[in-house]
Amino acid sequence: MRILILGDVVGRPGRRAVQELVPALVKQEQIDLAIANAENAAGGMGVDVKSAGELFGAGVHVLTSGNHIWKKKEIYPYLEDHSNLVRPANFPEGAPGRGWCEWQGGNGLRALIINLQGRVFMPNHVDDPFRCVDRLLKQHGQHSRVVIVDMHAEATSEKNAMGWHLAGRVSAVYGTHTHIQTADERILPNGTAFITDVGMCGPFDSVIGIEKDTVINGFLSQLPRKFEVAQGSVVLQGVILDVDPLTGKAQAIRRLQVHHESS
């Protein structure tokens, strides 16, 4: 089973890159399941119905998210009606939507996708992601031996800790949120693929997808500023996983980075 995982999609440039590159990539790489993080898909912060629809229309099967999922109020009822748009599972009880997706594709393939949010240096007061994922594995682990975990977190230590916490129990743990692709992809003991951060799908000449001058001026002045998504060439970043669907063990993890002049 081959799985494509894409980093945080940033604004319209990131969505266009997904629309223009992913259909061919899915065909070329014979992808069975495509996952992308959509928490920055609408204007660089949040996801709305339009942006979610564009990503699904491009061939992405499941969208994960993070702390910005609540920025667009229109997404609240959408989360309730679309189980393939996932919010972090460790938000307090009563939050709209679900923190997992029981995906089922062709040829009888199945996967459980879980979305978690870290707590170190993060703005929201969320529940413990470690105990949360343990509960979810007990409750939904029978759906499939293939289990994919998006750990949306700031601290590399927290992402690494989650990888080791789940080593041998899930197929893959990957980090999102920081938009910087790391070069530490590996297979942990007993078949769990891991990478600290898969990167982003967004403007390359930027500061994590945002206009660089705006960010630099903010650091210099320490004054409030409005972030705007950068323009120009884009980069599509993520990983491609090979997983044995019978055992759930990862067999290979390969970093993906495609530069593209979006039309």
C-alpha distance (Angstrom), angle and dihedral (degrees) to the residues before:
residue distance angle dihedral
M1 . . .
R2 3.79 . .
I3 3.80 120.4 .
L4 3.81 128.7 -168.9
I5 3.81 115.6 -154.3
L6 3.81 119.3 -171.8
G7 3.80 127.4 -163.8
D8 3.80 125.9 -122.6
V9 3.81 110.2 -43.1
V10 3.81 107.0 -134.7
G11 3.80 118.6 -152.7
R12 3.76 128.8 -60.9
P13 3.85 94.7 -36.0
G14 3.79 90.1 55.7
R15 3.80 92.8 46.5
R16 3.80 91.1 49.4
A17 3.80 90.6 51.0
V18 3.79 90.1 52.5
Q19 3.80 91.5 47.0
E20 3.80 93.5 48.3
L21 3.80 100.0 40.1
V22 3.78 110.6 27.7
P23 3.84 100.7 66.5
A24 3.81 91.6 56.8
L25 3.80 91.6 40.0
V26 3.79 91.7 53.4
K27 3.79 90.4 51.6
Q28 3.80 96.1 42.3
E29 3.81 95.3 47.0
Q30 3.81 94.3 36.7
I31 3.80 91.8 -124.2
D32 3.80 117.1 -167.3
L33 3.81 98.0 -175.1
A34 3.82 128.5 23.4
I35 3.82 120.9 -165.2
A36 3.81 128.2 -178.8
N37 3.79 135.0 176.6
A38 3.82 108.5 -121.8
E39 3.81 103.8 179.6
N40 3.83 92.5 112.7
A41 3.80 97.7 35.3
A42 3.82 98.2 108.2
G43 3.80 111.4 64.2
G44 3.79 91.5 -33.9
M45 3.81 95.1 -63.8
G46 3.79 125.1 66.9
V47 3.78 132.7 -10.2
D48 3.79 127.0 -98.5
V49 3.79 132.7 -168.0
K50 3.82 93.2 -94.0
S51 3.79 95.9 51.3
A52 3.80 92.9 44.3
G53 3.80 89.6 51.1
E54 3.80 92.0 50.9
L55 3.79 92.3 52.3
F56 3.79 93.5 46.9
G57 3.80 88.8 46.8
A58 3.80 90.0 55.1
G59 3.79 90.9 60.5
V60 3.81 102.8 -90.8
H61 3.80 108.9 142.5
V62 3.81 101.7 -167.4
L63 3.80 131.3 24.6
T64 3.78 120.9 -157.0
S65 3.81 124.2 -170.7
G66 3.80 144.1 179.9
N67 3.77 144.8 -154.2
H68 3.85 93.6 -27.0
I69 3.81 94.2 57.5
W70 3.82 91.0 101.6
K71 3.84 97.0 54.5
K72 3.83 94.9 94.3
K73 3.80 110.3 54.5
E74 3.81 92.5 -160.1
I75 3.79 89.1 69.0
Y76 3.83 93.5 66.0
P77 3.84 96.6 81.4
Y78 3.82 90.0 36.0
L79 3.80 89.0 59.2
E80 3.78 89.8 54.9
D81 3.81 93.1 51.0
H82 3.82 100.3 39.7
S83 3.78 115.2 57.1
N84 3.81 91.1 -176.8
L85 3.82 90.7 69.2
V86 3.78 103.2 74.2
R87 3.81 130.6 -166.3
P88 3.82 124.5 -162.7
A89 3.79 108.7 -68.1
N90 3.80 95.3 -142.4
F91 3.79 97.1 66.0
P92 3.81 110.7 117.8
E93 3.79 119.6 -81.2
G94 3.81 112.7 -80.0
A95 3.81 97.3 40.1
P96 3.83 112.2 136.4
G97 3.78 118.8 -98.6
R98 3.78 130.8 6.4
G99 3.77 136.7 -71.1
W100 3.78 96.2 -137.4
C101 3.79 140.0 44.6
E102 3.79 125.7 -149.2
W103 3.80 97.6 -150.9
Q104 3.78 122.8 -165.6
G105 3.80 121.7 -173.8
G106 3.77 138.8 170.2
N107 3.79 125.2 -50.4
G108 3.79 90.4 29.8
L109 3.79 93.6 -68.8
R110 3.79 116.6 157.0
A111 3.78 137.5 179.8
L112 3.77 138.5 178.1
I113 3.82 111.8 -138.8
I114 3.82 116.6 -164.1
N115 3.81 125.9 -170.1
L116 3.81 120.1 -156.7
Q117 3.79 133.9 176.5
G118 3.77 124.6 -145.2
R119 3.79 124.6 -131.1
V120 3.81 104.2 -150.4
F121 3.84 110.7 101.3
M122 3.82 90.0 -13.7
P123 3.85 122.3 131.7
N124 3.81 100.4 -133.9
H125 3.79 126.4 76.2
V126 3.78 99.6 -130.0
D127 3.78 132.8 166.3
D128 3.81 123.2 -93.0
P129 3.83 106.7 -70.3
F130 3.81 92.8 -157.2
R131 3.79 96.1 57.6
C132 3.81 89.9 37.5
V133 3.80 93.7 58.3
D134 3.80 90.7 46.0
R135 3.81 89.4 56.9
L136 3.79 92.9 46.5
L137 3.79 92.4 51.6
K138 3.81 89.6 53.6
Q139 3.80 92.7 46.6
H140 3.82 100.8 41.2
G141 3.79 107.0 13.9
Q142 3.80 92.6 103.6
H143 3.81 90.3 67.2
S144 3.81 91.9 78.4
R145 3.78 142.4 -17.7
V146 3.81 86.2 -130.9
V147 3.81 107.2 85.9
I148 3.81 122.7 172.7
V149 3.82 121.4 -169.8
D150 3.83 125.6 -162.1
M151 3.81 107.1 -159.6
H152 3.80 104.1 -163.4
A153 3.79 103.3 -163.9
E154 3.79 145.6 133.7
A155 3.80 101.8 -140.0
T156 3.78 118.4 74.2
S157 3.80 88.9 -153.0
E158 3.81 91.8 58.7
K159 3.80 91.5 48.9
N160 3.80 91.5 48.5
A161 3.79 91.1 47.6
M162 3.80 90.3 53.3
G163 3.80 90.2 51.0
W164 3.79 91.5 54.5
H165 3.81 92.3 40.9
L166 3.81 89.5 58.5
A167 3.81 99.0 34.1
G168 3.78 109.0 136.5
R169 3.81 92.5 8.8
V170 3.81 101.6 75.1
S171 3.79 136.0 31.5
A172 3.80 97.5 -122.8
V173 3.79 143.4 0.0
Y174 3.79 117.4 -166.3
G175 3.77 133.4 173.3
T176 3.79 128.2 -127.5
H177 3.84 136.1 172.2
T178 3.82 103.6 66.3
H179 3.84 94.3 72.5
I180 3.82 92.1 -144.6
Q181 3.78 114.6 114.2
T182 3.80 112.2 -133.0
A183 3.80 126.0 -148.0
D184 3.80 98.8 -137.8
E185 3.79 101.2 97.1
R186 3.79 111.4 150.8
I187 3.79 145.6 142.4
L188 3.80 110.1 -104.1
P189 3.81 120.1 -146.9
N190 3.80 115.1 -64.3
G191 3.79 95.6 21.4
T192 3.81 110.6 -61.9
A193 3.82 115.4 141.6
F194 3.81 114.1 -143.7
I195 3.80 140.0 -175.7
T196 3.81 125.3 165.7
D197 3.81 94.1 -136.0
V198 3.80 131.0 -1.2
G199 3.83 93.3 -155.7
M200 3.78 127.1 -133.8
C201 3.78 145.3 -70.1
G202 3.78 103.4 -128.4
P203 3.81 149.1 82.8
F204 3.80 110.6 -23.3
D205 3.83 100.4 -156.1
S206 3.78 93.9 60.0
V207 3.78 144.2 81.5
I208 3.82 101.3 -88.8
G209 3.81 89.3 -38.0
I210 3.82 98.1 -44.5
E211 3.81 127.5 108.8
K212 3.79 103.1 -82.7
D213 3.82 98.0 -142.9
T214 3.80 91.0 55.4
V215 3.78 91.5 52.2
I216 3.81 94.1 44.2
N217 3.82 91.9 49.5
G218 3.78 89.1 50.0
F219 3.79 91.5 55.1
L220 3.79 90.6 47.6
S221 3.80 97.5 45.8
Q222 3.82 101.8 28.9
L223 3.82 86.2 -144.8
P224 3.81 125.9 133.3
R225 3.79 113.7 -91.3
K226 3.76 137.6 177.2
F227 3.77 114.0 -112.9
E228 3.79 118.0 -135.9
V229 3.78 127.2 -170.2
A230 3.81 111.3 -108.5
Q231 3.79 123.5 -118.6
G232 3.79 133.0 -137.7
S233 3.78 133.3 59.0
V234 3.78 117.6 1.5
V235 3.77 136.2 -146.1
L236 3.80 125.5 -143.5
Q237 3.80 110.0 -152.1
G238 3.75 134.0 179.5
V239 3.78 142.7 95.8
I240 3.78 138.4 -84.9
L241 3.79 116.8 -139.1
D242 3.77 131.4 -163.0
V243 3.79 111.0 -155.2
D244 3.78 131.0 178.0
P245 3.83 103.2 -123.8
L246 3.82 91.9 -155.5
T247 3.80 97.0 54.8
G248 3.81 101.5 19.9
K249 3.79 90.4 -131.6
A250 3.80 119.1 140.5
Q251 3.78 114.4 -121.2
A252 3.81 100.0 -176.8
I253 3.80 142.0 2.8
R254 3.79 122.1 -162.8
R255 3.80 127.9 -176.8
L256 3.79 117.3 -125.3
Q257 3.81 125.1 -153.5
V258 3.80 120.9 164.1
H259 3.81 122.6 174.6
H260 3.76 114.6 -151.5
E261 3.80 139.4 178.6
S262 3.79 100.0 -137.3
S263 3.80 116.3 -143.0
